[in-house]
Amino acid sequence: MGKKNVFSWVQPFLFIILIFIVFYSITTMNGVYSKNSDAQPGRIKEAIERACVQCYAIEGSYPPDLEYLNNYYGIVLDYERYYYYYEIFASNVMPVVEVYEKGS
């Protein structure tokens, strides 16, 4: 009879612990996803700037526009999700690059 009493309160206790673990896991995963999503425009900007420097090192001038980077350096741009600002002053001056997420 003692074992039945122990199991009668252990099962609900374990169930509550399991629910807590699942809830905590979901909350943590949402936090990680939002942090990665917030950092994404910065990573894209860095990739574009690295491609610009690579182009300058190989060709002796910075790329005239983002399409040039897309065609010759493999930079893939998602125009549906991000706004891109690319301003070049001269072929020997590093261009200004900005990336903004749409809807933010």
C-alpha positions in Angstrom: 0.0 0.0 0.0 3.0 2.3 0.6 4.2 2.0 -3.0 0.8 3.0 -4.4 0.8 6.2 -2.3 4.3 7.1 -3.6 3.3 6.5 -7.2 0.1 8.5 -6.8 1.9 11.7 -6.2 5.1 11.0 -8.2 3.3 10.8 -11.6 1.6 14.2 -11.4 4.8 15.7 -10.1 6.8 14.3 -13.0 4.1 15.5 -15.5 4.4 19.0 -14.1 8.2 18.9 -14.4 7.9 17.7 -18.0 5.5 20.5 -18.9 7.9 23.0 -17.3 10.9 21.7 -19.3 8.9 21.8 -22.6 7.7 25.4 -21.8 11.3 26.5 -20.9 12.7 24.9 -24.1 10.2 26.7 -26.3 10.8 30.0 -24.6 14.6 29.6 -25.0 14.3 28.7 -28.7 12.2 31.8 -29.4 14.8 34.0 -27.7 17.7 32.5 -29.8 15.7 32.9 -33.0 14.9 36.5 -32.3 18.6 37.3 -31.5 19.7 35.6 -34.8 17.0 37.5 -36.7 18.1 40.8 -35.3 21.8 40.2 -36.2 21.1 39.2 -39.7 21.2 42.7 -41.4 24.6 43.3 -39.8 25.9 40.0 -41.1 24.7 40.7 -44.6 26.3 44.2 -44.5 29.6 42.6 -43.5 29.4 40.1 -46.3 28.8 42.8 -48.9 31.7 44.9 -47.5 34.0 41.8 -47.7 33.0 41.2 -51.3 33.7 44.9 -52.0 37.2 44.7 -50.6 37.8 41.4 -52.5 36.7 43.1 -55.7 39.0 46.1 -55.0 41.9 43.7 -54.3 41.4 41.8 -57.5 40.2 44.5 -59.9 41.7 47.7 -58.5 38.3 49.4 -58.1 35.2 48.9 -56.0 32.1 47.4 -57.6 29.8 50.0 -59.3 26.6 48.5 -57.8 25.2 45.5 -55.9 24.2 43.7 -59.1 27.9 43.6 -60.1 28.6 41.8 -56.8 25.7 39.4 -57.5 26.9 38.6 -61.0 30.7 38.3 -60.4 31.2 37.6 -56.7 28.2 35.4 -55.8 26.5 37.7 -53.3 22.8 36.7 -53.2 20.5 39.5 -52.1 17.0 39.0 -50.7 15.1 42.0 -52.0 11.8 40.7 -50.6 13.1 40.7 -47.0 15.7 43.5 -46.9 16.3 47.1 -48.2 19.8 47.7 -49.5 21.5 51.1 -49.6 24.7 51.2 -51.7 26.4 54.5 -52.4 29.7 54.7 -54.2 31.5 58.0 -54.4 34.5 57.0 -56.5 35.9 53.7 -57.8 38.8 53.9 -55.3 36.7 54.9 -52.2 35.0 52.3 -50.1 31.2 52.4 -50.8 28.7 53.1 -48.1 26.6 50.0 -47.4 23.5 49.7 -45.3 21.0 46.9 -44.9 17.6 47.3 -43.3 15.0 44.6 -42.7 11.6 45.4 -44.2 8.9 45.9 -41.6 11.2 47.2 -38.9 
